[in-house]
Amino acid sequence: MKLSVQDRLVLLNCLPTEGDFTMLRIVRELRESLSFSEADHTEFELKVDDGHVGWNPQKAVDKEVEIGGKGTAIIVKALGQLDTEKKLTENHLSVYEKFMGE
């Protein structure tokens, strides 16, 4: 699935931090796939300032990220929970549409 820099950041913040052993292993693999390499930091001009992440949108390219069925289920559950709790923000829209199909 092609994901933008913002999509990747949103997903990294949505992933659960607690669960059973197998789920946490899948979450760890997802975090590694979604994370940014040193080359990404340089190429996209990523900057973290006071807890906010910025980048050069002209240099940022989408990344093809492999997400299996169980990883997708974890993401769908996390997004569904945010929706139920009415905690979705505008930043979630792109990711929500990609995973929830709405």
Biopython code that builds the backbone (N, CA, C, O; Angstrom):
import numpy as np
from Bio.PDB.StructureBuilder import StructureBuilder

atoms = [
    (1, "MET", "N", (0.842, -1.172, 0.000)),
    (1, "MET", "CA", (0.000, 0.000, 0.000)),
    (1, "MET", "C", (0.889, 1.238, 0.000)),
    (1, "MET", "O", (1.836, 1.328, 0.781)),
    (2, "LYS", "N", (0.585, 2.185, -0.871)),
    (2, "LYS", "CA", (1.356, 3.431, -0.920)),
    (2, "LYS", "C", (0.889, 4.351, 0.199)),
    (2, "LYS", "O", (-0.302, 4.632, 0.333)),
    (3, "LEU", "N", (1.848, 4.819, 1.003)),
    (3, "LEU", "CA", (1.542, 5.693, 2.130)),
    (3, "LEU", "C", (2.416, 6.935, 2.076)),
    (3, "LEU", "O", (3.616, 6.860, 1.811)),
    (4, "SER", "N", (1.794, 8.074, 2.332)),
    (4, "SER", "CA", (2.524, 9.341, 2.369)),
    (4, "SER", "C", (3.254, 9.472, 3.705)),
    (4, "SER", "O", (3.063, 8.664, 4.614)),
    (5, "VAL", "N", (4.082, 10.491, 3.804)),
    (5, "VAL", "CA", (4.782, 10.762, 5.067)),
    (5, "VAL", "C", (3.751, 10.955, 6.173)),
    (5, "VAL", "O", (3.889, 10.386, 7.256)),
    (6, "GLN", "N", (2.726, 11.750, 5.910)),
    (6, "GLN", "CA", (1.702, 11.993, 6.930)),
    (6, "GLN", "C", (0.965, 10.709, 7.296)),
    (6, "GLN", "O", (0.708, 10.462, 8.474)),
    (7, "ASP", "N", (0.622, 9.892, 6.307)),
    (7, "ASP", "CA", (-0.036, 8.610, 6.590)),
    (7, "ASP", "C", (0.817, 7.762, 7.525)),
    (7, "ASP", "O", (0.313, 7.182, 8.486)),
    (8, "ARG", "N", (2.092, 7.699, 7.239)),
    (8, "ARG", "CA", (2.998, 6.880, 8.051)),
    (8, "ARG", "C", (3.069, 7.403, 9.481)),
    (8, "ARG", "O", (3.059, 6.619, 10.430)),
    (9, "LEU", "N", (3.141, 8.724, 9.639)),
    (9, "LEU", "CA", (3.188, 9.309, 10.978)),
    (9, "LEU", "C", (1.895, 9.042, 11.740)),
    (9, "LEU", "O", (1.928, 8.694, 12.921)),
    (10, "VAL", "N", (0.766, 9.202, 11.074)),
    (10, "VAL", "CA", (-0.528, 8.951, 11.711)),
    (10, "VAL", "C", (-0.620, 7.497, 12.159)),
    (10, "VAL", "O", (-1.036, 7.216, 13.283)),
    (11, "LEU", "N", (-0.234, 6.575, 11.284)),
    (11, "LEU", "CA", (-0.298, 5.154, 11.640)),
    (11, "LEU", "C", (0.636, 4.817, 12.794)),
    (11, "LEU", "O", (0.271, 4.047, 13.682)),
    (12, "LEU", "N", (1.831, 5.384, 12.787)),
    (12, "LEU", "CA", (2.761, 5.128, 13.888)),
    (12, "LEU", "C", (2.157, 5.551, 15.220)),
    (12, "LEU", "O", (2.398, 4.911, 16.244)),
    (13, "ASN", "N", (1.373, 6.626, 15.210)),
    (13, "ASN", "CA", (0.749, 7.113, 16.441)),
    (13, "ASN", "C", (-0.524, 6.360, 16.808)),
    (13, "ASN", "O", (-0.982, 6.448, 17.947)),
    (14, "CYS", "N", (-1.102, 5.623, 15.866)),
    (14, "CYS", "CA", (-2.346, 4.869, 16.117)),
    (14, "CYS", "C", (-2.094, 3.464, 16.643)),
    (14, "CYS", "O", (-2.954, 2.887, 17.309)),
    (15, "LEU", "N", (-0.942, 2.920, 16.355)),
    (15, "LEU", "CA", (-0.686, 1.519, 16.699)),
    (15, "LEU", "C", (-0.719, 1.313, 18.209)),
    (15, "LEU", "O", (-0.214, 2.146, 18.962)),
    (16, "PRO", "N", (-1.309, 0.213, 18.652)),
    (16, "PRO", "CA", (-1.399, -0.047, 20.088)),
    (16, "PRO", "C", (-0.025, -0.309, 20.709)),
    (16, "PRO", "O", (0.904, -0.766, 20.043)),
    (17, "THR", "N", (0.069, -0.007, 21.989)),
    (17, "THR", "CA", (1.320, -0.228, 22.719)),
    (17, "THR", "C", (1.214, -1.428, 23.660)),
    (17, "THR", "O", (2.204, -1.835, 24.267)),
    (18, "GLU", "N", (0.014, -1.990, 23.776)),
    (18, "GLU", "CA", (-0.209, -3.149, 24.636)),
    (18, "GLU", "C", (-1.001, -4.197, 23.877)),
    (18, "GLU", "O", (-1.763, -3.883, 22.963)),
    (19, "GLY", "N", (-0.808, -5.451, 24.271)),
    (19, "GLY", "CA", (-1.549, -6.546, 23.649)),
    (19, "GLY", "C", (-0.873, -7.856, 23.964)),
    (19, "GLY", "O", (0.017, -7.921, 24.812)),
    (20, "ASP", "N", (-1.302, -8.912, 23.274)),
    (20, "ASP", "CA", (-0.662, -10.202, 23.501)),
    (20, "ASP", "C", (0.648, -10.284, 22.704)),
    (20, "ASP", "O", (0.955, -9.418, 21.885)),
    (21, "PHE", "N", (1.392, -11.334, 22.967)),
    (21, "PHE", "CA", (2.737, -11.483, 22.402)),
    (21, "PHE", "C", (2.743, -11.418, 20.880)),
    (21, "PHE", "O", (3.531, -10.676, 20.293)),
    (22, "THR", "N", (1.871, -12.188, 20.241)),
    (22, "THR", "CA", (1.890, -12.225, 18.772)),
    (22, "THR", "C", (1.477, -10.889, 18.174)),
    (22, "THR", "O", (2.045, -10.459, 17.170)),
    (23, "MET", "N", (0.490, -10.224, 18.781)),
    (23, "MET", "CA", (0.076, -8.919, 18.270)),
    (23, "MET", "C", (1.215, -7.905, 18.381)),
    (23, "MET", "O", (1.450, -7.123, 17.460)),
    (24, "LEU", "N", (1.910, -7.925, 19.500)),
    (24, "LEU", "CA", (3.005, -6.970, 19.693)),
    (24, "LEU", "C", (4.143, -7.210, 18.703)),
    (24, "LEU", "O", (4.815, -6.265, 18.290)),
    (25, "ARG", "N", (4.362, -8.458, 18.325)),
    (25, "ARG", "CA", (5.387, -8.735, 17.303)),
    (25, "ARG", "C", (4.961, -8.163, 15.956)),
    (25, "ARG", "O", (5.786, -7.607, 15.232)),
    (26, "ILE", "N", (3.697, -8.293, 15.619)),
    (26, "ILE", "CA", (3.188, -7.724, 14.368)),
    (26, "ILE", "C", (3.281, -6.204, 14.416)),
    (26, "ILE", "O", (3.677, -5.575, 13.435)),
    (27, "VAL", "N", (2.920, -5.612, 15.550)),
    (27, "VAL", "CA", (2.999, -4.153, 15.703)),
    (27, "VAL", "C", (4.443, -3.689, 15.557)),
    (27, "VAL", "O", (4.706, -2.660, 14.936)),
    (28, "ARG", "N", (5.375, -4.441, 16.125)),
    (28, "ARG", "CA", (6.788, -4.068, 15.998)),
    (28, "ARG", "C", (7.216, -4.072, 14.533)),
    (28, "ARG", "O", (7.908, -3.157, 14.086)),
    (29, "GLU", "N", (6.811, -5.091, 13.789)),
    (29, "GLU", "CA", (7.138, -5.147, 12.358)),
    (29, "GLU", "C", (6.495, -3.989, 11.599)),
    (29, "GLU", "O", (7.116, -3.409, 10.708)),
    (30, "LEU", "N", (5.256, -3.653, 11.948)),
    (30, "LEU", "CA", (4.591, -2.510, 11.313)),
    (30, "LEU", "C", (5.357, -1.220, 11.590)),
    (30, "LEU", "O", (5.584, -0.418, 10.685)),
    (31, "ARG", "N", (5.752, -1.026, 12.847)),
    (31, "ARG", "CA", (6.503, 0.189, 13.207)),
    (31, "ARG", "C", (7.801, 0.287, 12.401)),
    (31, "ARG", "O", (8.170, 1.365, 11.935)),
    (32, "GLU", "N", (8.485, -0.837, 12.241)),
    (32, "GLU", "CA", (9.729, -0.836, 11.466)),
    (32, "GLU", "C", (9.464, -0.491, 10.008)),
    (32, "GLU", "O", (10.237, 0.248, 9.398)),
    (33, "SER", "N", (8.387, -1.013, 9.444)),
    (33, "SER", "CA", (8.050, -0.732, 8.043)),
    (33, "SER", "C", (7.630, 0.717, 7.831)),
    (33, "SER", "O", (7.931, 1.312, 6.796)),
    (34, "LEU", "N", (6.936, 1.280, 8.813)),
    (34, "LEU", "CA", (6.416, 2.643, 8.690)),
    (34, "LEU", "C", (7.434, 3.713, 9.068)),
    (34, "LEU", "O", (7.293, 4.872, 8.679)),
    (35, "SER", "N", (8.457, 3.327, 9.825)),
    (35, "SER", "CA", (9.442, 4.292, 10.321)),
    (35, "SER", "C", (10.280, 4.886, 9.195)),
    (35, "SER", "O", (10.236, 4.427, 8.054)),
    (36, "PHE", "N", (11.037, 5.909, 9.543)),
    (36, "PHE", "CA", (11.852, 6.643, 8.582)),
    (36, "PHE", "C", (13.330, 6.337, 8.790)),
    (36, "PHE", "O", (13.836, 6.388, 9.911)),
    (37, "SER", "N", (14.006, 6.022, 7.704)),
    (37, "SER", "CA", (15.442, 5.732, 7.750)),
    (37, "SER", "C", (16.223, 7.042, 7.804)),
    (37, "SER", "O", (15.655, 8.124, 7.655)),
    (38, "GLU", "N", (17.524, 6.928, 8.018)),
    (38, "GLU", "CA", (18.378, 8.120, 7.975)),
    (38, "GLU", "C", (18.318, 8.768, 6.603)),
    (38, "GLU", "O", (18.308, 9.993, 6.489)),
    (39, "ALA", "N", (18.278, 7.945, 5.561)),
    (39, "ALA", "CA", (18.175, 8.475, 4.196)),
    (39, "ALA", "C", (16.867, 9.239, 4.012)),
    (39, "ALA", "O", (16.848, 10.289, 3.369)),
    (40, "ASP", "N", (15.766, 8.717, 4.576)),
    (40, "ASP", "CA", (14.480, 9.422, 4.509)),
    (40, "ASP", "C", (14.582, 10.784, 5.187)),
    (40, "ASP", "O", (14.110, 11.787, 4.653)),
    (41, "HIS", "N", (15.199, 10.815, 6.365)),
    (41, "HIS", "CA", (15.344, 12.075, 7.098)),
    (41, "HIS", "C", (16.054, 13.113, 6.244)),
    (41, "HIS", "O", (15.638, 14.270, 6.184)),
    (42, "THR", "N", (17.115, 12.698, 5.593)),
    (42, "THR", "CA", (17.880, 13.618, 4.751)),
    (42, "THR", "C", (17.091, 14.002, 3.507)),
    (42, "THR", "O", (16.963, 15.184, 3.186)),
    (43, "GLU", "N", (16.566, 13.007, 2.812)),
    (43, "GLU", "CA", (15.869, 13.255, 1.546)),
    (43, "GLU", "C", (14.612, 14.106, 1.728)),
    (43, "GLU", "O", (14.359, 15.015, 0.938)),
    (44, "PHE", "N", (13.824, 13.815, 2.763)),
    (44, "PHE", "CA", (12.558, 14.521, 2.980)),
    (44, "PHE", "C", (12.725, 15.781, 3.821)),
    (44, "PHE", "O", (11.771, 16.533, 4.019)),
    (45, "GLU", "N", (13.951, 16.008, 4.319)),
    (45, "GLU", "CA", (14.241, 17.144, 5.202)),
    (45, "GLU", "C", (13.322, 17.109, 6.433)),
    (45, "GLU", "O", (12.727, 18.115, 6.819)),
    (46, "LEU", "N", (13.229, 15.919, 7.031)),
    (46, "LEU", "CA", (12.406, 15.749, 8.231)),
    (46, "LEU", "C", (13.008, 16.524, 9.391)),
    (46, "LEU", "O", (14.221, 16.518, 9.603)),
    (47, "LYS", "N", (12.134, 17.193, 10.140)),
    (47, "LYS", "CA", (12.569, 17.949, 11.312)),
    (47, "LYS", "C", (11.561, 17.731, 12.429)),
    (47, "LYS", "O", (10.353, 17.719, 12.190)),
    (48, "VAL", "N", (12.056, 17.560, 13.640)),
    (48, "VAL", "CA", (11.190, 17.466, 14.807)),
    (48, "VAL", "C", (11.451, 18.698, 15.652)),
    (48, "VAL", "O", (12.574, 18.944, 16.091)),
    (49, "ASP", "N", (10.388, 19.472, 15.874)),
    (49, "ASP", "CA", (10.517, 20.708, 16.639)),
    (49, "ASP", "C", (9.384, 20.777, 17.647)),
    (49, "ASP", "O", (8.215, 20.880, 17.274)),
    (50, "ASP", "N", (9.728, 20.720, 18.907)),
    (50, "ASP", "CA", (8.742, 20.844, 19.981)),
    (50, "ASP", "C", (7.623, 19.806, 19.857)),
    (50, "ASP", "O", (6.453, 20.108, 20.090)),
    (51, "GLY", "N", (7.999, 18.585, 19.488)),
    (51, "GLY", "CA", (7.031, 17.508, 19.372)),
    (51, "GLY", "C", (6.275, 17.448, 18.055)),
    (51, "GLY", "O", (5.473, 16.536, 17.849)),
    (52, "HIS", "N", (6.510, 18.392, 17.165)),
    (52, "HIS", "CA", (5.853, 18.415, 15.858)),
    (52, "HIS", "C", (6.854, 18.017, 14.783)),
    (52, "HIS", "O", (8.007, 18.449, 14.802)),
    (53, "VAL", "N", (6.401, 17.190, 13.848)),
    (53, "VAL", "CA", (7.266, 16.727, 12.766)),
    (53, "VAL", "C", (6.940, 17.515, 11.508)),
    (53, "VAL", "O", (5.776, 17.665, 11.136)),
    (54, "GLY", "N", (7.983, 18.016, 10.860)),
    (54, "GLY", "CA", (7.814, 18.727, 9.603)),
    (54, "GLY", "C", (8.693, 18.106, 8.535)),
    (54, "GLY", "O", (9.662, 17.413, 8.845)),
    (55, "TRP", "N", (8.355, 18.354, 7.277)),
    (55, "TRP", "CA", (9.123, 17.821, 6.159)),
    (55, "TRP", "C", (8.882, 18.695, 4.943)),
    (55, "TRP", "O", (7.966, 19.518, 4.920)),
    (56, "ASN", "N", (9.714, 18.504, 3.940)),
    (56, "ASN", "CA", (9.572, 19.242, 2.691)),
    (56, "ASN", "C", (8.633, 18.444, 1.782)),
    (56, "ASN", "O", (9.030, 17.401, 1.264)),
    (57, "PRO", "N", (7.393, 18.914, 1.577)),
    (57, "PRO", "CA", (6.437, 18.139, 0.784)),
    (57, "PRO", "C", (6.852, 17.961, -0.674)),
    (57, "PRO", "O", (6.394, 17.031, -1.339)),
    (58, "GLN", "N", (7.708, 18.836, -1.171)),
    (58, "GLN", "CA", (8.164, 18.714, -2.555)),
    (58, "GLN", "C", (9.167, 17.580, -2.719)),
    (58, "GLN", "O", (9.355, 17.064, -3.820)),
    (59, "LYS", "N", (9.810, 17.194, -1.623)),
    (59, "LYS", "CA", (10.820, 16.134, -1.688)),
    (59, "LYS", "C", (10.312, 14.798, -1.153)),
    (59, "LYS", "O", (10.903, 13.753, -1.422)),
    (60, "ALA", "N", (9.228, 14.832, -0.404)),
    (60, "ALA", "CA", (8.697, 13.603, 0.193)),
    (60, "ALA", "C", (7.986, 12.767, -0.859)),
    (60, "ALA", "O", (7.173, 13.277, -1.630)),
    (61, "VAL", "N", (8.300, 11.494, -0.883)),
    (61, "VAL", "CA", (7.646, 10.572, -1.814)),
    (61, "VAL", "C", (6.902, 9.504, -1.011)),
    (61, "VAL", "O", (7.293, 9.160, 0.105)),
    (62, "ASP", "N", (5.832, 8.993, -1.597)),
    (62, "ASP", "CA", (5.085, 7.918, -0.953)),
    (62, "ASP", "C", (5.939, 6.655, -0.914)),
    (62, "ASP", "O", (6.784, 6.429, -1.780)),
    (63, "LYS", "N", (5.700, 5.846, 0.101)),
    (63, "LYS", "CA", (6.440, 4.598, 0.259)),
    (63, "LYS", "C", (5.466, 3.426, 0.143)),
    (63, "LYS", "O", (4.370, 3.451, 0.701)),
    (64, "GLU", "N", (5.884, 2.419, -0.580)),
    (64, "GLU", "CA", (5.103, 1.181, -0.670)),
    (64, "GLU", "C", (5.394, 0.365, 0.588)),
    (64, "GLU", "O", (6.529, -0.056, 0.813)),
    (65, "VAL", "N", (4.370, 0.147, 1.401)),
    (65, "VAL", "CA", (4.522, -0.574, 2.660)),
    (65, "VAL", "C", (3.667, -1.837, 2.597)),
    (65, "VAL", "O", (2.466, -1.776, 2.335)),
    (66, "GLU", "N", (4.304, -2.979, 2.842)),
    (66, "GLU", "CA", (3.584, -4.255, 2.873)),
    (66, "GLU", "C", (2.911, -4.407, 4.236)),
    (66, "GLU", "O", (3.574, -4.396, 5.273)),
    (67, "ILE", "N", (1.599, -4.547, 4.217)),
    (67, "ILE", "CA", (0.848, -4.745, 5.455)),
    (67, "ILE", "C", (-0.015, -5.983, 5.265)),
    (67, "ILE", "O", (-0.898, -6.010, 4.407)),
    (68, "GLY", "N", (0.245, -7.002, 6.069)),
    (68, "GLY", "CA", (-0.494, -8.256, 5.958)),
    (68, "GLY", "C", (-1.886, -8.169, 6.561)),
    (68, "GLY", "O", (-2.303, -7.120, 7.052)),
    (69, "GLY", "N", (-2.588, -9.273, 6.515)),
    (69, "GLY", "CA", (-3.960, -9.326, 7.011)),
    (69, "GLY", "C", (-4.091, -9.011, 8.488)),
    (69, "GLY", "O", (-4.985, -8.266, 8.889)),
    (70, "LYS", "N", (-3.208, -9.573, 9.297)),
    (70, "LYS", "CA", (-3.278, -9.322, 10.740)),
    (70, "LYS", "C", (-2.891, -7.885, 11.068)),
    (70, "LYS", "O", (-3.489, -7.265, 11.947)),
    (71, "GLY", "N", (-1.886, -7.351, 10.360)),
    (71, "GLY", "CA", (-1.505, -5.951, 10.548)),
    (71, "GLY", "C", (-2.645, -5.024, 10.172)),
    (71, "GLY", "O", (-2.920, -4.046, 10.867)),
    (72, "THR", "N", (-3.306, -5.339, 9.064)),
    (72, "THR", "CA", (-4.454, -4.538, 8.637)),
    (72, "THR", "C", (-5.556, -4.590, 9.685)),
    (72, "THR", "O", (-6.174, -3.570, 9.988)),
    (73, "ALA", "N", (-5.807, -5.771, 10.240)),
    (73, "ALA", "CA", (-6.845, -5.920, 11.268)),
    (73, "ALA", "C", (-6.521, -5.078, 12.504)),
    (73, "ALA", "O", (-7.418, -4.485, 13.103)),
    (74, "ILE", "N", (-5.254, -5.025, 12.883)),
    (74, "ILE", "CA", (-4.840, -4.220, 14.039)),
    (74, "ILE", "C", (-5.088, -2.744, 13.754)),
    (74, "ILE", "O", (-5.595, -2.019, 14.610)),
    (75, "ILE", "N", (-4.732, -2.301, 12.556)),
    (75, "ILE", "CA", (-4.926, -0.898, 12.180)),
    (75, "ILE", "C", (-6.416, -0.564, 12.119)),
    (75, "ILE", "O", (-6.836, 0.480, 12.619)),
    (76, "VAL", "N", (-7.217, -1.438, 11.510)),
    (76, "VAL", "CA", (-8.664, -1.211, 11.406)),
    (76, "VAL", "C", (-9.287, -1.113, 12.798)),
    (76, "VAL", "O", (-10.137, -0.257, 13.045)),
    (77, "LYS", "N", (-8.862, -1.988, 13.700)),
    (77, "LYS", "CA", (-9.392, -1.953, 15.069)),
    (77, "LYS", "C", (-9.025, -0.640, 15.758)),
    (77, "LYS", "O", (-9.863, -0.035, 16.427)),
    (78, "ALA", "N", (-7.780, -0.197, 15.599)),
    (78, "ALA", "CA", (-7.337, 1.052, 16.228)),
    (78, "ALA", "C", (-8.106, 2.249, 15.672)),
    (78, "ALA", "O", (-8.536, 3.119, 16.429)),
    (79, "LEU", "N", (-8.278, 2.292, 14.354)),
    (79, "LEU", "CA", (-9.022, 3.398, 13.743)),
    (79, "LEU", "C", (-10.497, 3.345, 14.135)),
    (79, "LEU", "O", (-11.113, 4.383, 14.375)),
    (80, "GLY", "N", (-11.058, 2.148, 14.200)),
    (80, "GLY", "CA", (-12.449, 1.994, 14.624)),
    (80, "GLY", "C", (-12.668, 2.484, 16.044)),
    (80, "GLY", "O", (-13.686, 3.103, 16.353)),
    (81, "GLN", "N", (-11.698, 2.197, 16.903)),
    (81, "GLN", "CA", (-11.794, 2.645, 18.292)),
    (81, "GLN", "C", (-11.728, 4.169, 18.366)),
    (81, "GLN", "O", (-12.492, 4.786, 19.108)),
    (82, "LEU", "N", (-10.820, 4.781, 17.600)),
    (82, "LEU", "CA", (-10.748, 6.245, 17.569)),
    (82, "LEU", "C", (-12.059, 6.838, 17.067)),
    (82, "LEU", "O", (-12.519, 7.858, 17.579)),
    (83, "ASP", "N", (-12.658, 6.201, 16.068)),
    (83, "ASP", "CA", (-13.930, 6.674, 15.521)),
    (83, "ASP", "C", (-15.040, 6.563, 16.563)),
    (83, "ASP", "O", (-15.806, 7.507, 16.762)),
    (84, "THR", "N", (-15.127, 5.421, 17.223)),
    (84, "THR", "CA", (-16.153, 5.209, 18.245)),
    (84, "THR", "C", (-16.023, 6.226, 19.371)),
    (84, "THR", "O", (-17.021, 6.735, 19.881)),
    (85, "GLU", "N", (-14.782, 6.516, 19.752)),
    (85, "GLU", "CA", (-14.529, 7.466, 20.838)),
    (85, "GLU", "C", (-14.565, 8.915, 20.360)),
    (85, "GLU", "O", (-14.349, 9.842, 21.141)),
    (86, "LYS", "N", (-14.841, 9.101, 19.060)),
    (86, "LYS", "CA", (-14.881, 10.435, 18.443)),
    (86, "LYS", "C", (-13.570, 11.192, 18.655)),
    (86, "LYS", "O", (-13.562, 12.382, 18.969)),
    (87, "LYS", "N", (-12.456, 10.463, 18.472)),
    (87, "LYS", "CA", (-11.126, 11.041, 18.643)),
    (87, "LYS", "C", (-10.369, 11.147, 17.328)),
    (87, "LYS", "O", (-9.173, 11.436, 17.321)),
    (88, "LEU", "N", (-11.063, 10.912, 16.207)),
    (88, "LEU", "CA", (-10.415, 11.094, 14.906)),
    (88, "LEU", "C", (-10.196, 12.580, 14.663)),
    (88, "LEU", "O", (-10.995, 13.416, 15.083)),
    (89, "THR", "N", (-9.105, 12.895, 13.981)),
    (89, "THR", "CA", (-8.836, 14.274, 13.589)),
    (89, "THR", "C", (-8.730, 14.327, 12.069)),
    (89, "THR", "O", (-8.748, 13.296, 11.396)),
    (90, "GLU", "N", (-8.620, 15.515, 11.550)),
    (90, "GLU", "CA", (-8.479, 15.674, 10.106)),
    (90, "GLU", "C", (-7.250, 14.934, 9.588)),
    (90, "GLU", "O", (-7.247, 14.468, 8.449)),
    (91, "ASN", "N", (-6.216, 14.823, 10.403)),
    (91, "ASN", "CA", (-5.002, 14.106, 9.998)),
    (91, "ASN", "C", (-5.265, 12.625, 9.735)),
    (91, "ASN", "O", (-4.525, 11.990, 8.984)),
    (92, "HIS", "N", (-6.307, 12.074, 10.344)),
    (92, "HIS", "CA", (-6.629, 10.657, 10.180)),
    (92, "HIS", "C", (-7.386, 10.351, 8.890)),
    (92, "HIS", "O", (-7.457, 9.189, 8.491)),
    (93, "LEU", "N", (-7.952, 11.358, 8.231)),
    (93, "LEU", "CA", (-8.869, 11.117, 7.117)),
    (93, "LEU", "C", (-8.290, 10.242, 6.015)),
    (93, "LEU", "O", (-8.929, 9.274, 5.602)),
    (94, "SER", "N", (-7.113, 10.554, 5.537)),
    (94, "SER", "CA", (-6.515, 9.790, 4.437)),
    (94, "SER", "C", (-6.316, 8.327, 4.827)),
    (94, "SER", "O", (-6.650, 7.422, 4.062)),
    (95, "VAL", "N", (-5.779, 8.108, 6.002)),
    (95, "VAL", "CA", (-5.531, 6.742, 6.480)),
    (95, "VAL", "C", (-6.858, 6.023, 6.719)),
    (95, "VAL", "O", (-7.007, 4.852, 6.370)),
    (96, "TYR", "N", (-7.809, 6.723, 7.308)),
    (96, "TYR", "CA", (-9.118, 6.126, 7.575)),
    (96, "TYR", "C", (-9.761, 5.660, 6.274)),
    (96, "TYR", "O", (-10.278, 4.546, 6.196)),
    (97, "GLU", "N", (-9.728, 6.509, 5.261)),
    (97, "GLU", "CA", (-10.320, 6.153, 3.969)),
    (97, "GLU", "C", (-9.608, 4.962, 3.327)),
    (97, "GLU", "O", (-10.252, 4.123, 2.697)),
    (98, "LYS", "N", (-8.300, 4.884, 3.481)),
    (98, "LYS", "CA", (-7.545, 3.774, 2.892)),
    (98, "LYS", "C", (-7.858, 2.441, 3.563)),
    (98, "LYS", "O", (-7.930, 1.409, 2.895)),
    (99, "PHE", "N", (-8.042, 2.461, 4.880)),
    (99, "PHE", "CA", (-8.229, 1.211, 5.613)),
    (99, "PHE", "C", (-9.689, 0.872, 5.894)),
    (99, "PHE", "O", (-10.042, -0.302, 5.996)),
    (100, "MET", "N", (-10.535, 1.885, 6.018)),
    (100, "MET", "CA", (-11.930, 1.648, 6.364)),
    (100, "MET", "C", (-12.843, 1.728, 5.142)),
    (100, "MET", "O", (-14.015, 1.356, 5.209)),
    (101, "GLY", "N", (-12.299, 2.217, 4.026)),
    (101, "GLY", "CA", (-13.041, 2.239, 2.782)),
    (101, "GLY", "C", (-14.187, 3.217, 2.722)),
    (101, "GLY", "O", (-15.145, 3.000, 1.979)),
    (102, "GLU", "N", (-14.112, 4.282, 3.482)),
    (102, "GLU", "CA", (-15.206, 5.271, 3.449)),
    (102, "GLU", "C", (-14.718, 6.603, 2.955)),
    (102, "GLU", "O", (-15.498, 7.550, 2.862)),
]
sb = StructureBuilder()
sb.init_structure("model")
sb.init_model(0)
sb.init_chain("A")
sb.init_seg("    ")
for serial, (resi, resn, name, xyz) in enumerate(atoms, 1):
    if name == "N":
        sb.init_residue(resn, " ", resi, " ")
    sb.init_atom(name, np.array(xyz, "f"), 0.0, 1.0, " ", f" {name:<3s}", serial, name[0])
structure = sb.get_structure()
